Amino acid sequence: MSDRHNNTFISRRENAWRRNQNTVAFEHSTRLGPVSHTVLVAMMVALLGLIYLTQVTKTSGYGYTIEQLNSQKTELVAKKSELQVESARLKSLQKIQSSEVAAKLTAPASTDYIH
């Protein structure tokens, strides 16, 4: 009799309302089938693929911009070296013209050109 009494007590305890417990359980009347699950998984994979593609194209866009900036930098470095050479040439001409030797030179009386 103690087993029967113990089982009754357990079943009553399971059915009893407890504090902060919902008394009504909601069950979905519709369930997703295998086709719906497959479609949902395919849509999630497609969405992840699109996110991946946007990230890759954004990265390649940055690569294109970096390549443009590198070529612009190369051009500017070449122009800078040309300007440094020109600056050195002009400074040397000024030095020559202001030297003592150039000051002692005289201008020619006449200059003739051959046509």
Buried (B, 14 or more C-beta within 10 A) or exposed (E): EEEEEEEEEEEEEEEEEEEEEEEEEEEEEEEEEEEEEEEEEEEEEEEEEEEEEEEEEEEEEEEEEEEEEEEEEEEEEEEEEEEEEEEEEEEEEEEEEEEEEEEEEEEEEEEEEEE
